[in-house]
Amino acid sequence: MKDGTAVLISCASLDDPYATVEVRNPNDRDAVFTMKMTFKDAHGFTMITTSAQVPVPAKDTATNRVAIAGIGTGHLDQIASCEVNPRATADW
């Protein structure tokens, strides 16, 4: 089973407290992939790192919305960027 890829579609903001990530499955069968992402402030400080398991059909993509759990809505305005690990690990 080959690992997939993950691409950031949009970062979280006050208007939408979710980051959107697209995960691609290069395999000939359905799989679940673990994608990892980091939310950073304007100084490059990591506010939170999170991961999610994303089921993706064979040779297809799936979009996942990642909630910003753990930092609270009062800190959403401090998020300056989102970074996604481009490698989505195949779990099965």
Secondary structure, 3 states (H helix, E strand, C coil): CCCEEEEEEECCCCCCCEEEEEEECCCCCCEEEEEEEEEECCCCCEEEEEEEEEEECCCCEEEEEEECCCCCHHHHHHCCEEEECCEEEECC
